[in-house]
């Protein structure tokens, strides 16, 4: 018999209820995206406090810097205003100085109209006879008047006397210059005539010496040419006699076979000295040709036998290749047939396994209650 009237353990029940309540609170925190974290991130808060203080310090320093810039700009603007006032004052002072120096009343164009000292500064109506102001209608100069007649007459007489004296002196100086020029011209002409005679005599002597030297040189050239022609004729005569003797007593006309032998070996000859081969040499050549003909005939027979053997081997290789190709085709067909049988067998096995899974294994499909059991606990 089971005892069903056991006393209730309130302590345990309280613990169970406390754990259930904590679980519910934990669920509310975990499944609520806004209250998912437990506690407060103290480091983050302290970092935020420090950042806020740094931002406040930065703003305070920035405001102080702006205030300092404003004060400095105000001072600069005051200095610029003072400097501008000084410049304006200096410009006005310079303008007044210029006006006092260069723009006085006596410098105006119309000052002569209201000049109080005009009569004091004005010239008399007539200064001299050549005064340009005294025109026809000036009524300052009349016909027959001459204020400077005596002075002008005296000045003209003195001027005439000086001109006469100057002309006489110039004429006398010109005469002396002409006489000196004529004397120098005569001396120069005499010198040129003497120089011309000396040059003509020297030219004649030079021509005479050149003609004598040319005659001597031509005579020497004629003697040298005659001697050269004589020596050339004598040399040509000696060469002709030597050539005739060489042809008569040389190896070419005497047909010496030794002269045709080359210095590169006894088997080589000099073509322009060769007089033909001896009967022994011709016989040796015929024997060598016959030997070469027999050797060529033997090589031709060997080549023909070799070609026949090559053709036989090629036919045998072709037959063996055809047999090997047929054997490979037969093996490929057997392999393809075995692969087809294996694929059909695998297909049947896969189909039976699929039916087994659908009918035997997957007989209990999941319902909605199966998916509802997830995300119901925090553990």
C-alpha positions as CSV (number, residue, x, y, z in Angstrom):
1,X,0.0,0.0,0.0
2,X,1.3,3.5,-0.8
3,X,1.1,6.1,1.9
4,X,-0.7,9.1,0.5
5,X,-1.2,11.1,3.6
6,X,2.4,12.3,4.0
7,X,2.9,15.6,5.7
8,X,3.7,18.6,3.3
9,X,7.3,19.9,3.4
10,X,6.8,23.6,3.4
11,X,10.5,24.4,3.1
12,X,10.9,22.3,0.0
13,X,7.7,23.6,-1.4
14,X,8.9,27.2,-0.8
15,X,12.2,26.3,-2.5
16,X,10.3,24.9,-5.5
17,X,8.1,27.9,-5.7
18,X,11.1,30.2,-5.4
19,X,12.9,28.3,-8.2
20,X,9.7,28.4,-10.3
21,X,9.4,32.2,-9.8
22,X,13.1,32.7,-10.7
23,X,12.6,30.7,-13.8
24,X,9.7,32.8,-14.8
25,X,11.7,36.0,-14.2
26,X,14.6,34.5,-16.1
27,X,12.2,33.7,-19.1
28,X,10.9,37.3,-19.0
29,X,14.4,38.6,-19.2
30,X,15.8,36.2,-21.8
31,X,12.8,36.2,-24.2
32,X,12.3,40.0,-23.9
33,X,14.9,41.6,-26.3
34,X,14.8,44.9,-24.3
35,X,15.6,43.3,-20.9
36,X,17.9,40.5,-22.0
37,X,21.0,41.5,-20.0
38,X,21.3,40.9,-16.3
39,X,22.7,43.7,-14.2
40,X,24.5,46.9,-15.4
41,X,27.8,47.2,-17.4
42,X,29.7,49.3,-14.9
43,X,32.8,49.7,-17.2
44,X,30.6,51.0,-20.0
45,X,28.9,53.4,-17.7
46,X,32.2,54.7,-16.4
47,X,33.5,55.0,-19.9
48,X,30.4,57.0,-20.8
49,X,30.9,59.3,-17.8
50,X,34.6,59.8,-18.8
51,X,33.6,60.5,-22.4
52,X,31.0,63.0,-21.2
53,X,33.5,64.8,-19.0
54,X,36.0,64.8,-21.9
55,X,33.3,66.2,-24.2
56,X,32.4,68.9,-21.6
57,X,36.1,69.8,-21.2
58,X,36.5,70.0,-25.0
59,X,33.4,72.2,-25.3
60,X,34.7,74.4,-22.5
61,X,38.2,74.7,-24.0
62,X,36.5,75.3,-27.4
63,X,34.4,78.1,-26.0
64,X,37.5,79.6,-24.3
65,X,39.4,79.4,-27.5
66,X,36.6,81.2,-29.4
67,X,36.4,83.8,-26.7
68,X,40.2,84.4,-26.9
69,X,39.9,84.6,-30.7
70,X,37.1,87.1,-30.4
71,X,39.2,89.2,-28.0
72,X,42.2,89.0,-30.3
73,X,40.1,89.9,-33.3
74,X,38.7,92.9,-31.4
75,X,42.2,94.1,-30.6
76,X,43.3,93.6,-34.2
77,X,40.2,95.5,-35.4
78,X,41.0,98.4,-33.0
79,X,44.6,98.5,-34.1
80,X,43.5,98.5,-37.8
81,X,41.0,101.4,-37.1
82,X,43.8,103.4,-35.4
83,X,46.2,102.7,-38.2
84,X,43.5,103.7,-40.8
85,X,42.8,106.9,-38.8
86,X,46.6,107.7,-38.8
87,X,46.8,107.0,-42.5
88,X,43.8,109.3,-43.2
89,X,45.4,112.0,-41.0
90,X,48.7,111.6,-42.8
91,X,47.0,111.7,-46.2
92,X,45.2,114.8,-45.3
93,X,48.4,116.4,-44.1
94,X,50.2,115.5,-47.3
95,X,47.3,116.9,-49.3
96,X,47.4,120.2,-47.4
97,X,51.2,120.3,-47.8
98,X,50.9,119.7,-51.6
99,X,48.2,122.4,-51.8
100,X,50.4,124.9,-49.8
101,X,53.4,124.2,-52.0
102,X,52.0,123.6,-55.5
103,X,48.5,125.1,-55.5
104,X,49.1,128.7,-54.6
105,X,46.9,131.4,-56.1
106,X,49.7,132.6,-58.3
107,X,49.9,129.2,-59.9
108,X,46.4,129.4,-61.4
109,X,45.7,130.0,-65.1
110,X,43.5,133.0,-64.5
111,X,45.7,134.6,-61.7
112,X,47.0,137.3,-64.1
113,X,43.4,138.6,-64.4
114,X,43.2,139.6,-60.7
115,X,46.9,139.8,-59.7
116,X,47.3,143.0,-57.5
117,X,50.9,143.4,-58.7
118,X,50.1,143.1,-62.4
119,X,51.2,146.6,-63.3
120,X,54.5,146.2,-61.4
121,X,55.3,143.0,-63.2
122,X,54.3,144.1,-66.6
123,X,56.9,145.0,-69.2
124,X,57.0,148.4,-71.0
125,X,55.2,148.8,-74.3
126,X,58.5,148.7,-76.3
127,X,61.8,147.2,-75.3
128,X,63.7,147.3,-78.5
129,X,63.3,147.5,-82.3
130,X,63.0,143.7,-82.6
131,X,60.3,143.4,-79.9
132,X,57.9,140.7,-81.2
133,X,55.0,142.4,-79.3
134,X,55.3,145.5,-81.4
135,X,53.1,144.6,-84.3
136,X,51.5,146.8,-87.0
137,X,48.6,147.8,-84.8
138,X,50.6,148.2,-81.6
139,X,51.4,151.9,-82.3
140,X,54.7,151.5,-80.5
141,X,57.1,151.6,-83.5
142,X,56.9,154.1,-86.4
143,X,58.6,154.3,-89.8
144,X,62.1,155.9,-89.7
145,X,62.8,155.2,-86.0
146,X,66.0,153.5,-85.1
147,X,66.9,153.5,-81.4
148,X,70.1,151.4,-81.7
149,X,71.5,153.1,-84.9
150,X,74.9,154.2,-83.5
151,X,75.6,151.0,-81.6
152,X,74.5,148.9,-84.5
153,X,76.7,150.8,-86.9
154,X,79.8,150.5,-84.7
155,X,79.2,146.8,-84.2
156,X,78.8,146.3,-88.0
157,X,82.0,148.2,-88.7
158,X,83.9,146.1,-86.1
159,X,82.4,142.9,-87.5
160,X,83.3,143.9,-91.1
161,X,86.9,144.6,-90.0
162,X,87.1,141.2,-88.3
163,X,85.7,139.5,-91.3
164,X,88.2,141.1,-93.6
165,X,91.1,140.2,-91.4
166,X,89.9,136.7,-91.0
167,X,89.5,136.3,-94.8
168,X,93.0,137.5,-95.4
169,X,94.4,135.2,-92.8
170,X,92.4,132.3,-94.3
171,X,93.6,133.1,-97.8
172,X,97.2,133.3,-96.8
173,X,96.9,130.0,-94.8
174,X,95.2,128.3,-97.8
175,X,98.1,129.5,-100.0
176,X,100.7,128.1,-97.7
177,X,98.8,124.8,-97.4
178,X,98.6,124.5,-101.1
179,X,102.3,125.2,-101.6
180,X,103.2,122.5,-99.0
181,X,100.7,120.0,-100.6
182,X,102.3,120.6,-104.0
183,X,105.8,120.1,-102.6
184,X,104.8,116.9,-100.9
185,X,103.0,115.7,-104.0
186,X,106.2,116.2,-106.1
187,X,108.3,114.4,-103.6
188,X,105.8,111.5,-103.5
189,X,105.7,111.3,-107.3
190,X,109.5,111.2,-107.4
191,X,109.5,108.4,-104.8
192,X,106.9,106.4,-106.6
193,X,108.8,106.7,-109.9
194,X,112.0,105.6,-108.3
195,X,110.2,102.7,-106.6
196,X,108.5,101.7,-109.9
197,X,111.9,101.6,-111.7
198,X,113.4,99.4,-108.9
199,X,110.5,97.1,-109.0
200,X,110.6,96.8,-112.8
201,X,114.4,96.0,-112.7
202,X,113.8,93.4,-109.9
203,X,110.9,91.9,-112.0
204,X,113.1,91.6,-115.1
205,X,115.9,89.9,-113.0
206,X,113.4,87.5,-111.5
207,X,111.9,86.6,-114.9
208,X,115.4,86.0,-116.3
209,X,116.3,83.8,-113.3
210,X,113.0,81.9,-113.7
211,X,113.5,81.3,-117.4
212,X,117.1,80.0,-116.7
213,X,115.8,77.7,-114.0
214,X,112.9,76.4,-116.2
215,X,115.4,75.7,-119.0
216,X,117.7,73.8,-116.7
217,X,114.8,71.8,-115.2
218,X,113.4,70.9,-118.7
219,X,116.8,69.7,-119.8
220,X,117.2,67.6,-116.7
221,X,113.7,66.1,-117.2
222,X,114.5,65.3,-120.9
223,X,117.7,63.5,-119.9
224,X,115.9,61.6,-117.1
225,X,113.1,60.6,-119.6
226,X,115.6,59.4,-122.1
227,X,117.5,57.4,-119.5
228,X,114.3,55.9,-118.2
229,X,113.2,54.9,-121.7
230,X,116.5,53.3,-122.4
231,X,116.4,51.3,-119.1
232,X,112.8,50.2,-119.9
233,X,113.7,49.0,-123.3
234,X,116.8,47.1,-121.9
235,X,114.6,45.6,-119.1
236,X,111.9,44.5,-121.6
237,X,114.6,42.9,-123.8
238,X,116.0,41.0,-120.9
239,X,112.5,39.9,-119.8
240,X,111.7,38.7,-123.3
241,X,115.0,36.7,-123.5
242,X,114.4,35.2,-120.1
243,X,110.8,34.2,-120.9
244,X,112.0,32.5,-124.2
245,X,114.6,30.6,-122.3
246,X,112.1,29.5,-119.6
247,X,109.7,28.3,-122.3
248,X,112.4,26.4,-124.1
249,X,114.0,24.7,-121.1
250,X,111.0,24.6,-118.8
251,X,109.0,21.6,-117.5
252,X,105.9,22.6,-119.5
253,X,107.3,22.1,-123.0
254,X,109.4,19.1,-121.8
255,X,106.2,17.6,-120.3
256,X,107.7,16.7,-117.0
257,X,105.0,14.9,-114.9
258,X,106.6,16.0,-111.6
259,X,105.5,19.6,-112.1
260,X,101.8,18.6,-111.9
261,X,102.2,17.2,-108.3
262,X,100.6,19.4,-105.7
263,X,102.2,20.4,-102.4
264,X,99.0,19.3,-100.5
265,X,99.6,15.6,-101.1
266,X,100.6,13.0,-103.7
267,X,96.9,12.3,-104.5
268,X,96.4,15.9,-105.7
269,X,97.6,17.6,-108.9
270,X,97.8,21.2,-110.3
271,X,95.3,21.5,-113.1
272,X,97.2,24.0,-115.3
273,X,100.3,21.7,-115.3
274,X,98.7,18.3,-115.5
275,X,99.4,16.4,-118.7
276,X,97.1,13.4,-118.2
277,X,97.1,10.1,-116.2
278,X,99.3,7.2,-116.8
279,X,98.0,3.8,-117.9
280,X,98.6,2.4,-114.4
281,X,96.4,5.1,-113.0
282,X,93.7,4.5,-115.5
283,X,93.7,0.8,-114.7
284,X,93.5,1.5,-111.0
285,X,90.5,3.8,-111.6
286,X,88.7,1.2,-113.6
287,X,89.3,-1.4,-110.9
288,X,88.0,1.0,-108.3
289,X,84.9,1.8,-110.4
290,X,84.2,-1.9,-110.8
291,X,84.6,-2.4,-107.1
292,X,82.2,0.5,-106.4
293,X,79.6,-1.0,-108.9
294,X,79.7,-4.4,-107.1
295,X,79.4,-2.7,-103.7
296,X,76.4,-0.6,-104.9
297,X,74.7,-3.7,-106.3
298,X,75.2,-5.5,-103.0
299,X,73.7,-2.5,-101.1
300,X,70.7,-2.4,-103.4
301,X,70.0,-6.1,-102.8
302,X,70.3,-5.5,-99.0
303,X,67.9,-2.5,-99.2
304,X,65.4,-4.5,-101.2
305,X,65.5,-7.4,-98.6
306,X,65.2,-4.8,-95.8
307,X,62.2,-3.2,-97.4
308,X,60.5,-6.6,-97.9
309,X,61.1,-7.4,-94.2
310,X,59.8,-4.0,-93.1
311,X,56.6,-4.6,-95.2
312,X,56.1,-8.0,-93.6
313,X,56.6,-6.6,-90.1
314,X,54.2,-3.8,-90.9
315,X,51.5,-6.2,-92.0
316,X,52.0,-8.4,-88.9
317,X,51.8,-5.3,-86.7
318,X,48.6,-4.2,-88.5
319,X,47.0,-7.6,-88.0
320,X,48.0,-7.6,-84.3
321,X,46.6,-4.1,-83.8
322,X,43.3,-5.1,-85.4
323,X,43.0,-8.2,-83.1
324,X,44.0,-6.1,-80.1
325,X,41.4,-3.4,-81.0
326,X,38.7,-6.1,-81.4
327,X,39.6,-7.5,-78.0
328,X,39.4,-4.1,-76.4
329,X,36.0,-3.4,-78.0
330,X,34.7,-6.7,-76.6
331,X,36.0,-5.9,-73.1
332,X,34.5,-2.4,-73.2
333,X,31.1,-4.0,-74.2
334,X,31.4,-6.4,-71.3
335,X,32.2,-3.6,-68.8
336,X,29.3,-1.5,-70.1
337,X,26.9,-4.4,-69.7
338,X,28.2,-5.1,-66.2
339,X,27.8,-1.4,-65.3
340,X,24.2,-1.4,-66.6
341,X,23.3,-4.4,-64.6
342,X,24.9,-2.9,-61.5
343,X,23.0,0.4,-62.0
344,X,19.7,-1.5,-62.4
345,X,20.5,-3.4,-59.2
346,X,21.3,-0.2,-57.3
347,X,18.2,1.4,-58.6
348,X,16.0,-1.5,-57.3
349,X,17.8,-1.4,-53.9
350,X,17.3,2.4,-53.7
351,X,13.6,2.1,-54.6
352,X,13.1,-0.7,-52.0
353,X,14.9,1.4,-49.3
354,X,12.8,4.4,-50.1
355,X,9.6,2.3,-49.8
356,X,10.9,0.9,-46.5
357,X,11.5,4.4,-45.1
358,X,8.2,5.7,-46.2
359,X,6.2,2.7,-45.0
360,X,8.2,1.4,-42.0
361,X,10.4,4.1,-40.6
362,X,8.6,7.4,-41.3
363,X,5.2,6.3,-39.9
364,X,4.9,9.0,-37.2
365,X,5.1,12.5,-38.8
366,X,5.7,15.5,-36.4
367,X,2.7,17.5,-35.4
368,X,2.4,21.1,-34.2
369,X,2.8,20.1,-30.6
370,X,6.2,18.7,-31.3
371,X,7.4,22.2,-32.5
372,X,5.7,24.0,-29.6
373,X,7.9,22.4,-27.0
374,X,11.0,24.4,-28.1
375,X,11.9,27.7,-26.4
376,X,9.8,26.9,-23.4
377,X,12.7,26.8,-20.9
378,X,15.9,28.8,-20.2
379,X,18.1,25.8,-19.7
